[in-house]
Amino acid sequence: MTHVPTVDAPTVAQDTALELYAEGLADVCAPDQFDDGQWMLRYEDGDQIPLRLSLWCADETPGDAGLVDRCTGPTLDVGCGPGRLAAAVAQRGLPVLGLDISPAAVRIARNRGALVVQRSVFDALPAEGGWQHVLLADGNVGIGGDPARLLRRCAELLDSQGGTVLAEVDPPGTATRSCVVWIESATGRRSDTFPWAHVGADHVEELAAAARLTVAESWSEEGRWFASLHHR
């Protein structure tokens, strides 16, 4: 993560986060104009990271294989974005449903053949308590800014007999924190703020315990870190 001097959060947002995210996804559809550095996630303390839209929209991103291989039954892909992983699981002949609150992401995911609904993980969902796997990839363990609450919700969605939450986390040594963020373009346009969180790989066990889950497995692949969690 690149550190820059502290900046103030936007007091008047020009766009919503979903609007700026949609513009970034539209850039992917015009690859001659696309630049991953154009769209950033900015933090209250001045830190920023690029939104890796080109990787999220690819057919496969390095490190996906081990995650998809661990999906052996009905799978719920939370924050599925453009549907990369939902489509990959479906190609294996498994039932899979993607969730995302972004209309633009849902359209892209459906166009690539994924079954996706525009809904939050905290909404009422199909087959609650019956999913074999719940995916939290591409940083989505940060959804809502409260990872313990998110994991408790995912635990409710799982089949209690052997279901797993497959979560991508940050590398060991990364601070686990809740924060306020916004999307910012290279031209200085800013979205409204929203809560987010980060979970370091070496803090997963305590977080899982807070959600009444336990870590069954952890692994790394292609510079990415993952954990498989199941009911105690």
Backbone as CSV, one residue per row, in Angstrom:
resi,resn,N_x,N_y,N_z,CA_x,CA_y,CA_z,C_x,C_y,C_z
1,MET,0.843,-1.189,0.000,0.000,0.000,0.000,0.883,1.245,0.000
2,THR,0.581,2.196,-0.848,1.343,3.438,-0.912,0.827,4.414,0.125
3,HIS,1.745,5.042,0.878,1.321,6.009,1.886,1.563,7.426,1.374
4,VAL,0.536,8.240,1.518,0.634,9.649,1.146,0.102,10.461,2.314
5,PRO,0.333,11.758,2.345,-0.122,12.563,3.475,-1.621,12.443,3.698
6,THR,-2.026,12.612,4.949,-3.436,12.503,5.308,-4.261,13.523,4.541
7,VAL,-5.437,13.071,4.094,-6.351,13.957,3.379,-7.703,13.896,4.062
8,ASP,-8.500,14.903,3.843,-9.844,14.928,4.409,-10.790,14.132,3.537
9,ALA,-11.730,13.453,4.167,-12.766,12.753,3.412,-13.623,13.772,2.679
10,PRO,-14.199,13.383,1.533,-15.020,14.326,0.789,-16.251,14.730,1.574
11,THR,-16.492,16.013,1.670,-17.683,16.480,2.377,-18.867,16.581,1.434
12,VAL,-18.611,16.851,0.161,-19.672,16.892,-0.841,-19.264,15.966,-1.975
13,ALA,-19.973,14.864,-2.124,-19.627,13.892,-3.152,-20.235,14.298,-4.490
14,GLN,-19.417,14.227,-5.541,-19.935,14.514,-6.872,-20.747,13.346,-7.401
15,ASP,-20.374,12.137,-7.009,-21.006,10.931,-7.515,-21.133,9.930,-6.382
16,THR,-22.019,8.967,-6.557,-22.060,7.874,-5.596,-20.938,6.891,-5.925
17,ALA,-20.598,6.055,-4.964,-19.571,5.039,-5.199,-19.990,4.101,-6.326
18,LEU,-21.270,3.763,-6.388,-21.729,2.866,-7.447,-21.611,3.519,-8.822
19,GLU,-21.812,4.832,-8.896,-21.688,5.524,-10.182,-20.242,5.531,-10.671
20,LEU,-19.302,5.838,-9.769,-17.902,5.847,-10.197,-17.406,4.437,-10.497
21,TYR,-17.854,3.474,-9.729,-17.495,2.072,-9.997,-18.008,1.658,-11.374
22,ALA,-19.221,2.075,-11.717,-19.781,1.755,-13.034,-18.945,2.370,-14.152
23,GLU,-18.451,3.580,-13.941,-17.600,4.201,-14.959,-16.306,3.416,-15.144
24,GLY,-15.740,2.955,-14.037,-14.534,2.153,-14.134,-14.774,0.858,-14.889
25,LEU,-15.895,0.201,-14.622,-16.226,-1.020,-15.348,-16.435,-0.735,-16.832
26,ALA,-17.017,0.423,-17.141,-17.196,0.790,-18.544,-15.855,0.960,-19.242
27,ASP,-14.847,1.442,-18.520,-13.507,1.568,-19.092,-12.961,0.218,-19.539
28,VAL,-13.301,-0.831,-18.777,-12.820,-2.168,-19.126,-13.368,-2.595,-20.486
29,CYS,-14.536,-2.087,-20.817,-15.143,-2.427,-22.116,-14.492,-1.647,-23.261
30,ALA,-13.642,-0.693,-22.921,-12.886,0.051,-23.930,-11.412,-0.060,-23.575
31,PRO,-10.811,-1.249,-23.758,-9.457,-1.509,-23.259,-8.389,-0.579,-23.796
32,ASP,-8.608,0.058,-24.961,-7.612,0.976,-25.477,-7.522,2.241,-24.622
33,GLN,-8.557,2.476,-23.791,-8.553,3.649,-22.934,-8.349,3.298,-21.467
34,PHE,-8.353,2.013,-21.141,-8.372,1.611,-19.731,-7.008,1.707,-19.080
35,ASP,-7.000,2.166,-17.839,-5.781,2.246,-17.034,-6.161,1.902,-15.599
36,ASP,-5.545,0.824,-15.047,-5.887,0.410,-13.687,-5.570,1.491,-12.665
37,GLY,-4.697,2.426,-13.002,-4.368,3.479,-12.068,-5.350,4.628,-12.077
38,GLN,-6.358,4.560,-12.921,-7.314,5.653,-13.044,-8.274,5.731,-11.854
39,TRP,-8.563,4.579,-11.256,-9.551,4.524,-10.178,-8.893,3.975,-8.918
40,MET,-9.015,4.721,-7.820,-8.369,4.358,-6.569,-9.403,4.220,-5.455
41,LEU,-9.066,3.387,-4.471,-9.803,3.368,-3.213,-8.989,4.196,-2.225
42,ARG,-9.572,5.266,-1.735,-8.857,6.198,-0.865,-9.374,6.065,0.569
43,TYR,-8.439,6.176,1.525,-8.741,6.013,2.938,-8.628,7.335,3.672
44,GLU,-9.307,7.397,4.823,-9.295,8.632,5.615,-7.884,9.069,5.992
45,ASP,-6.982,8.102,6.230,-5.634,8.463,6.659,-4.713,8.820,5.505
46,GLY,-5.261,8.841,4.273,-4.469,9.217,3.110,-3.947,8.050,2.311
47,ASP,-4.006,6.822,2.863,-3.604,5.654,2.090,-4.503,5.489,0.876
48,GLN,-3.982,4.815,-0.128,-4.795,4.526,-1.314,-4.298,3.239,-1.959
49,ILE,-5.214,2.520,-2.583,-4.868,1.331,-3.357,-5.649,1.386,-4.669
50,PRO,-5.092,0.837,-5.736,-5.831,0.843,-6.999,-6.985,-0.129,-6.967
51,LEU,-8.084,0.252,-7.599,-9.164,-0.700,-7.859,-8.715,-1.563,-9.042
52,ARG,-8.548,-2.833,-8.813,-7.942,-3.716,-9.832,-9.025,-4.241,-10.778
53,LEU,-9.665,-3.312,-11.458,-10.816,-3.659,-12.279,-10.462,-4.605,-13.422
54,SER,-9.279,-4.452,-13.993,-8.913,-5.322,-15.107,-8.799,-6.768,-14.652
55,LEU,-8.337,-6.996,-13.417,-8.259,-8.359,-12.894,-9.632,-8.889,-12.537
56,TRP,-10.474,-8.044,-11.961,-11.813,-8.499,-11.592,-12.642,-8.867,-12.817
57,CYS,-12.372,-8.198,-13.925,-13.160,-8.426,-15.133,-12.563,-9.487,-16.056
58,ALA,-11.376,-9.963,-15.729,-10.740,-10.992,-16.568,-11.519,-12.301,-16.463
59,ASP,-11.283,-13.201,-17.396,-11.902,-14.526,-17.309,-11.308,-15.331,-16.161
60,GLU,-10.017,-15.126,-15.889,-9.366,-15.774,-14.762,-8.236,-14.885,-14.271
61,THR,-8.090,-14.789,-12.960,-7.034,-14.009,-12.340,-6.090,-14.961,-11.613
62,PRO,-4.768,-14.755,-11.668,-3.848,-15.648,-10.952,-4.261,-15.838,-9.495
63,GLY,-4.313,-17.086,-9.066,-4.746,-17.412,-7.716,-6.174,-17.898,-7.630
64,ASP,-6.942,-17.763,-8.721,-8.333,-18.205,-8.711,-8.469,-19.721,-8.634
65,ALA,-7.512,-20.447,-9.220,-7.690,-21.891,-9.425,-7.942,-22.631,-8.118
66,GLY,-7.117,-22.362,-7.099,-7.292,-23.066,-5.841,-8.616,-22.757,-5.174
67,LEU,-9.077,-21.538,-5.347,-10.361,-21.127,-4.774,-11.501,-21.867,-5.457
68,VAL,-11.494,-21.871,-6.779,-12.551,-22.533,-7.535,-12.512,-24.042,-7.313
69,ASP,-11.319,-24.622,-7.209,-11.194,-26.064,-6.974,-11.863,-26.487,-5.676
70,ARG,-11.908,-25.605,-4.698,-12.498,-25.940,-3.403,-14.007,-25.822,-3.392
71,CYS,-14.587,-25.378,-4.478,-16.047,-25.322,-4.606,-16.527,-26.655,-5.183
72,THR,-17.199,-27.427,-4.363,-17.624,-28.770,-4.771,-19.136,-28.951,-4.713
73,GLY,-19.858,-27.895,-4.366,-21.309,-27.959,-4.271,-21.901,-26.582,-4.462
74,PRO,-23.183,-26.400,-4.135,-23.849,-25.106,-4.322,-23.065,-23.960,-3.691
75,THR,-22.802,-22.933,-4.485,-21.885,-21.861,-4.079,-22.554,-20.501,-4.210
76,LEU,-22.395,-19.669,-3.202,-22.880,-18.295,-3.202,-21.672,-17.378,-3.267
77,ASP,-21.589,-16.571,-4.327,-20.460,-15.668,-4.537,-20.879,-14.266,-4.106
78,VAL,-20.435,-13.857,-2.915,-20.840,-12.582,-2.322,-19.965,-11.457,-2.869
79,GLY,-20.613,-10.395,-3.371,-19.864,-9.300,-3.999,-19.195,-9.789,-5.266
80,CYS,-19.950,-10.481,-6.102,-19.377,-11.182,-7.260,-18.826,-10.258,-8.321
81,GLY,-19.189,-8.955,-8.283,-18.678,-8.026,-9.291,-19.057,-8.472,-10.687
82,PRO,-18.125,-8.402,-11.635,-18.428,-8.778,-13.023,-18.595,-10.283,-13.254
83,GLY,-18.571,-11.088,-12.189,-18.971,-12.488,-12.310,-17.897,-13.470,-12.705
84,ARG,-16.639,-13.089,-12.563,-15.539,-13.968,-12.966,-15.599,-15.320,-12.259
85,LEU,-15.696,-15.305,-10.946,-15.668,-16.551,-10.184,-16.980,-17.306,-10.294
86,ALA,-18.099,-16.597,-10.302,-19.389,-17.273,-10.455,-19.444,-18.027,-11.781
87,ALA,-18.934,-17.411,-12.834,-18.919,-18.074,-14.137,-17.982,-19.279,-14.122
88,ALA,-16.835,-19.153,-13.443,-15.871,-20.258,-13.393,-16.448,-21.453,-12.644
89,VAL,-17.162,-21.198,-11.542,-17.784,-22.298,-10.796,-18.891,-22.938,-11.624
90,ALA,-19.672,-22.113,-12.313,-20.758,-22.643,-13.141,-20.220,-23.530,-14.255
91,GLN,-19.068,-23.181,-14.803,-18.475,-23.983,-15.872,-18.117,-25.390,-15.412
92,ARG,-18.041,-25.593,-14.106,-17.769,-26.925,-13.557,-19.050,-27.719,-13.341
93,GLY,-20.161,-27.144,-13.756,-21.431,-27.838,-13.635,-22.053,-27.752,-12.251
94,LEU,-21.610,-26.791,-11.424,-22.120,-26.649,-10.071,-23.128,-25.508,-9.997
95,PRO,-24.145,-25.630,-9.147,-25.071,-24.510,-8.955,-24.374,-23.371,-8.235
96,VAL,-24.503,-22.171,-8.763,-23.836,-21.013,-8.168,-24.697,-19.783,-8.394
97,LEU,-24.751,-18.930,-7.382,-25.477,-17.669,-7.468,-24.539,-16.554,-7.041
98,GLY,-24.464,-15.499,-7.853,-23.677,-14.326,-7.508,-24.560,-13.239,-6.920
99,LEU,-24.000,-12.478,-5.991,-24.687,-11.327,-5.399,-23.846,-10.086,-5.615
100,ASP,-24.482,-8.992,-5.987,-23.772,-7.717,-6.033,-24.792,-6.593,-5.994
101,ILE,-24.418,-5.464,-5.372,-25.335,-4.332,-5.293,-25.163,-3.382,-6.472
102,SER,-24.139,-3.613,-7.309,-23.875,-2.725,-8.436,-24.653,-3.164,-9.674
103,PRO,-25.578,-2.336,-10.184,-26.298,-2.711,-11.399,-25.365,-2.959,-12.581
104,ALA,-24.292,-2.154,-12.692,-23.362,-2.313,-13.811,-22.646,-3.652,-13.730
105,ALA,-22.195,-4.025,-12.537,-21.508,-5.306,-12.369,-22.449,-6.467,-12.650
106,VAL,-23.679,-6.353,-12.199,-24.658,-7.419,-12.431,-24.896,-7.622,-13.925
107,ARG,-24.990,-6.523,-14.668,-25.198,-6.645,-16.127,-24.035,-7.379,-16.780
108,ILE,-22.803,-7.013,-16.409,-21.632,-7.658,-17.004,-21.610,-9.136,-16.649
109,ALA,-21.889,-9.444,-15.386,-21.871,-10.843,-14.949,-22.907,-11.666,-15.700
110,ARG,-24.090,-11.114,-15.867,-25.133,-11.857,-16.590,-24.755,-12.039,-18.048
111,ASN,-24.104,-11.035,-18.639,-23.700,-11.142,-20.042,-22.654,-12.233,-20.258
112,ARG,-21.897,-12.559,-19.207,-20.908,-13.633,-19.354,-21.493,-14.977,-18.935
113,GLY,-22.799,-15.014,-18.654,-23.485,-16.272,-18.412,-23.659,-16.644,-16.959
114,ALA,-23.278,-15.774,-16.026,-23.427,-16.081,-14.609,-24.846,-15.765,-14.139
115,LEU,-25.332,-16.561,-13.210,-26.623,-16.301,-12.574,-26.381,-15.379,-11.388
116,VAL,-26.903,-14.162,-11.472,-26.580,-13.131,-10.483,-27.843,-12.369,-10.114
117,VAL,-27.956,-11.995,-8.830,-29.037,-11.120,-8.398,-28.445,-9.841,-7.824
118,GLN,-29.151,-8.727,-8.017,-28.710,-7.448,-7.469,-29.249,-7.339,-6.052
119,ARG,-28.405,-7.694,-5.104,-28.851,-7.772,-3.724,-27.640,-7.730,-2.798
120,SER,-27.865,-7.277,-1.576,-26.831,-7.290,-0.543,-26.839,-8.632,0.169
121,VAL,-25.680,-9.014,0.699,-25.592,-10.243,1.476,-26.459,-10.164,2.726
122,PHE,-26.780,-8.956,3.186,-27.587,-8.797,4.385,-29.085,-8.791,4.095
123,ASP,-29.469,-8.871,2.824,-30.871,-9.004,2.448,-31.316,-10.453,2.602
124,ALA,-32.623,-10.676,2.525,-33.139,-12.041,2.459,-32.653,-12.679,1.161
125,LEU,-32.170,-13.915,1.240,-31.549,-14.569,0.089,-32.118,-15.966,-0.129
126,PRO,-32.029,-16.462,-1.361,-32.491,-17.829,-1.628,-31.651,-18.857,-0.878
127,ALA,-32.285,-19.935,-0.472,-31.610,-21.114,0.088,-30.748,-20.795,1.303
128,GLU,-31.192,-19.861,2.142,-30.421,-19.560,3.349,-30.268,-20.824,4.196
129,GLY,-29.061,-21.073,4.659,-28.784,-22.263,5.437,-28.530,-23.500,4.596
130,GLY,-28.474,-23.329,3.269,-28.299,-24.489,2.404,-27.105,-24.428,1.474
131,TRP,-26.294,-23.358,1.563,-25.167,-23.221,0.649,-23.966,-24.026,1.149
132,GLN,-23.348,-24.751,0.237,-22.164,-25.525,0.602,-20.940,-24.624,0.751
133,HIS,-20.892,-23.583,-0.056,-19.752,-22.655,-0.008,-20.246,-21.221,-0.155
134,VAL,-19.636,-20.313,0.582,-19.851,-18.874,0.415,-18.492,-18.261,0.101
135,LEU,-18.387,-17.592,-1.044,-17.138,-16.973,-1.471,-17.091,-15.513,-1.048
136,LEU,-15.938,-15.117,-0.484,-15.635,-13.712,-0.190,-14.266,-13.420,-0.793
137,ALA,-14.221,-13.219,-2.089,-12.953,-13.018,-2.797,-12.737,-11.538,-3.112
138,ASP,-11.533,-11.232,-3.621,-11.216,-9.879,-4.109,-11.443,-8.807,-3.051
139,GLY,-11.126,-9.127,-1.800,-11.248,-8.133,-0.731,-12.631,-8.014,-0.125
140,ASN,-13.574,-8.862,-0.539,-14.950,-8.695,-0.098,-15.198,-9.063,1.358
141,VAL,-14.186,-9.577,2.043,-14.313,-9.749,3.488,-14.467,-8.390,4.171
142,GLY,-14.176,-7.315,3.431,-14.317,-5.960,3.965,-15.699,-5.365,3.828
143,ILE,-16.625,-6.054,3.155,-17.963,-5.504,2.918,-18.629,-5.112,4.237
144,GLY,-19.106,-3.875,4.300,-19.835,-3.399,5.467,-18.971,-2.856,6.584
145,GLY,-17.644,-3.055,6.497,-16.747,-2.488,7.482,-16.689,-3.229,8.808
146,ASP,-17.367,-4.378,8.900,-17.400,-5.151,10.144,-17.264,-6.620,9.782
147,PRO,-16.026,-7.131,9.655,-15.841,-8.510,9.184,-16.503,-9.560,10.068
148,ALA,-16.537,-9.349,11.379,-17.176,-10.332,12.252,-18.672,-10.427,11.945
149,ARG,-19.316,-9.285,11.761,-20.746,-9.285,11.412,-20.957,-9.966,10.066
150,LEU,-20.095,-9.660,9.100,-20.223,-10.265,7.772,-20.063,-11.784,7.859
151,LEU,-19.068,-12.249,8.615,-18.855,-13.690,8.721,-20.002,-14.367,9.467
152,ARG,-20.576,-13.695,10.459,-21.754,-14.272,11.128,-22.901,-14.438,10.144
153,ARG,-23.073,-13.442,9.269,-24.123,-13.542,8.256,-23.826,-14.683,7.283
154,CYS,-22.571,-14.815,6.874,-22.201,-15.910,5.972,-22.427,-17.261,6.634
155,ALA,-22.161,-17.342,7.945,-22.397,-18.590,8.672,-23.874,-18.967,8.642
156,GLU,-24.756,-17.963,8.699,-26.192,-18.233,8.618,-26.588,-18.807,7.262
157,LEU,-25.858,-18.417,6.232,-26.184,-18.854,4.875,-25.682,-20.262,4.583
158,LEU,-24.682,-20.708,5.349,-24.044,-22.001,5.094,-24.901,-23.178,5.542
159,ASP,-24.736,-24.290,4.835,-25.198,-25.572,5.324,-24.399,-25.898,6.590
160,SER,-25.090,-26.180,7.675,-24.390,-26.443,8.937,-23.624,-27.756,8.924
161,GLN,-23.903,-28.598,7.947,-23.229,-29.889,7.843,-22.118,-29.821,6.793
162,GLY,-21.022,-29.189,7.146,-19.850,-29.216,6.271,-19.681,-28.051,5.329
163,GLY,-20.525,-27.010,5.441,-20.355,-25.852,4.572,-19.132,-25.032,4.943
164,THR,-18.572,-24.310,3.959,-17.373,-23.508,4.202,-17.514,-22.089,3.649
165,VAL,-16.968,-21.134,4.389,-16.746,-19.783,3.881,-15.329,-19.753,3.331
166,LEU,-15.190,-19.440,2.062,-13.878,-19.356,1.417,-13.553,-17.879,1.245
167,ALA,-12.658,-17.375,2.101,-12.408,-15.933,2.177,-10.995,-15.601,1.742
168,GLU,-10.889,-14.590,0.897,-9.574,-14.036,0.572,-9.244,-12.947,1.580
169,VAL,-8.030,-12.983,2.120,-7.612,-12.016,3.131,-6.318,-11.341,2.690
170,ASP,-5.878,-10.378,3.471,-4.636,-9.673,3.167,-3.434,-10.484,3.649
171,PRO,-2.239,-10.202,3.139,-1.048,-10.955,3.542,-0.776,-10.859,5.036
172,PRO,-0.055,-11.834,5.590,0.341,-11.749,7.001,1.084,-10.450,7.277
173,GLY,0.842,-9.896,8.453,1.469,-8.635,8.816,0.635,-7.422,8.478
174,THR,-0.413,-7.606,7.674,-1.313,-6.497,7.351,-2.210,-6.219,8.547
175,ALA,-2.378,-4.958,8.876,-3.232,-4.590,10.004,-4.683,-4.934,9.693
176,THR,-5.361,-5.529,10.672,-6.797,-5.749,10.562,-7.488,-4.497,11.080
177,ARG,-8.321,-3.889,10.248,-8.921,-2.613,10.632,-10.227,-2.382,9.908
178,SER,-11.094,-1.621,10.553,-12.290,-1.095,9.922,-12.026,0.360,9.579
179,CYS,-12.549,0.822,8.452,-12.207,2.163,7.988,-13.331,2.732,7.128
180,VAL,-13.187,4.007,6.837,-14.095,4.695,5.918,-13.314,5.002,4.644
181,VAL,-13.885,4.683,3.502,-13.191,4.845,2.223,-14.106,5.517,1.211
182,TRP,-13.508,5.906,0.091,-14.292,6.386,-1.041,-13.518,6.083,-2.319
183,ILE,-14.190,6.098,-3.427,-13.562,5.906,-4.731,-13.148,7.263,-5.270
184,GLU,-11.950,7.304,-5.833,-11.431,8.556,-6.376,-10.803,8.290,-7.733
185,SER,-11.066,9.168,-8.681,-10.491,9.021,-10.017,-9.184,9.796,-10.103
186,ALA,-8.434,9.518,-11.159,-7.162,10.214,-11.366,-7.368,11.708,-11.571
187,THR,-8.551,12.100,-11.967,-8.846,13.521,-12.176,-9.332,14.203,-10.896
188,GLY,-9.402,13.450,-9.783,-9.796,14.054,-8.517,-11.260,13.949,-8.180
189,ARG,-12.063,13.340,-9.031,-13.474,13.134,-8.701,-13.574,12.139,-7.548
190,ARG,-14.518,12.397,-6.644,-14.660,11.564,-5.460,-16.103,11.096,-5.308
191,SER,-16.230,9.900,-4.777,-17.561,9.383,-4.479,-17.931,9.725,-3.038
192,ASP,-19.142,9.364,-2.670,-19.497,9.407,-1.265,-18.716,8.320,-0.517
193,THR,-18.689,8.399,0.794,-17.914,7.455,1.593,-18.741,6.212,1.917
194,PHE,-18.035,5.139,2.234,-18.706,3.907,2.666,-17.753,3.132,3.575
195,PRO,-18.294,2.292,4.462,-17.446,1.539,5.385,-16.778,0.358,4.689
196,TRP,-15.556,0.078,5.073,-14.797,-1.045,4.509,-13.905,-1.609,5.605
197,ALA,-13.274,-2.728,5.345,-12.388,-3.329,6.343,-11.311,-4.148,5.656
198,HIS,-10.243,-4.404,6.402,-9.166,-5.288,5.958,-8.891,-6.315,7.048
199,VAL,-8.578,-7.532,6.627,-8.273,-8.615,7.564,-6.946,-9.240,7.153
200,GLY,-5.964,-9.205,8.043,-4.687,-9.846,7.775,-4.784,-11.348,7.979
201,ALA,-3.990,-12.104,7.224,-4.042,-13.564,7.291,-3.735,-14.091,8.685
202,ASP,-2.931,-13.370,9.449,-2.579,-13.839,10.786,-3.599,-13.443,11.849
203,HIS,-4.712,-12.833,11.448,-5.778,-12.488,12.385,-7.077,-13.230,12.079
204,VAL,-7.045,-14.161,11.156,-8.274,-14.826,10.731,-8.875,-15.672,11.847
205,GLU,-8.044,-16.351,12.615,-8.571,-17.263,13.630,-9.403,-16.526,14.678
206,GLU,-8.916,-15.383,15.164,-9.679,-14.653,16.170,-10.958,-14.066,15.585
207,LEU,-10.904,-13.636,14.344,-12.092,-13.116,13.691,-13.115,-14.235,13.474
208,ALA,-12.650,-15.399,13.038,-13.543,-16.542,12.845,-14.211,-16.917,14.163
209,ALA,-13.453,-16.912,15.244,-14.006,-17.262,16.546,-15.130,-16.305,16.944
210,ALA,-14.971,-15.020,16.623,-16.003,-14.035,16.937,-17.283,-14.304,16.165
211,ALA,-17.160,-14.993,15.035,-18.324,-15.329,14.210,-18.778,-16.774,14.435
212,ARG,-18.215,-17.436,15.465,-18.536,-18.831,15.783,-18.186,-19.769,14.630
213,LEU,-17.077,-19.456,13.996,-16.517,-20.300,12.951,-15.109,-20.706,13.369
214,THR,-14.540,-21.640,12.655,-13.167,-22.037,12.909,-12.431,-22.179,11.590
215,VAL,-11.125,-21.986,11.615,-10.319,-22.074,10.394,-9.982,-23.535,10.126
216,ALA,-10.463,-24.032,8.985,-10.182,-25.410,8.595,-8.901,-25.510,7.783
217,GLU,-8.597,-24.448,7.041,-7.454,-24.481,6.126,-7.078,-23.054,5.770
218,SER,-5.798,-22.825,5.539,-5.354,-21.562,4.965,-4.311,-21.875,3.909
219,TRP,-4.249,-21.037,2.883,-3.286,-21.264,1.806,-2.998,-19.959,1.084
220,SER,-1.914,-19.961,0.334,-1.587,-18.818,-0.509,-1.316,-19.318,-1.918
221,GLU,-1.604,-18.487,-2.878,-1.414,-18.839,-4.291,-1.246,-17.564,-5.097
222,GLU,-0.179,-17.502,-5.857,0.066,-16.363,-6.746,0.041,-15.033,-5.990
223,GLY,0.610,-15.042,-4.768,0.670,-13.808,-4.002,-0.622,-13.424,-3.319
224,ARG,-1.623,-14.300,-3.360,-2.898,-14.049,-2.689,-3.030,-15.021,-1.507
225,TRP,-3.818,-14.604,-0.488,-3.965,-15.387,0.743,-5.433,-15.702,0.980
226,PHE,-5.692,-16.941,1.433,-7.065,-17.416,1.575,-7.222,-18.218,2.861
227,ALA,-8.456,-18.336,3.319,-8.783,-19.190,4.459,-10.138,-19.842,4.222
228,SER,-10.249,-21.076,4.649,-11.505,-21.815,4.601,-12.020,-21.934,6.028
229,LEU,-13.239,-21.452,6.263,-13.841,-21.420,7.591,-15.085,-22.299,7.607
230,HIS,-15.323,-22.975,8.735,-16.554,-23.756,8.829,-17.132,-23.646,10.228
231,HIS,-18.362,-24.140,10.392,-19.021,-24.091,11.698,-18.218,-24.858,12.733
232,ARG,-18.236,-24.363,13.963,-17.568,-25.066,15.061,-18.320,-26.337,15.397
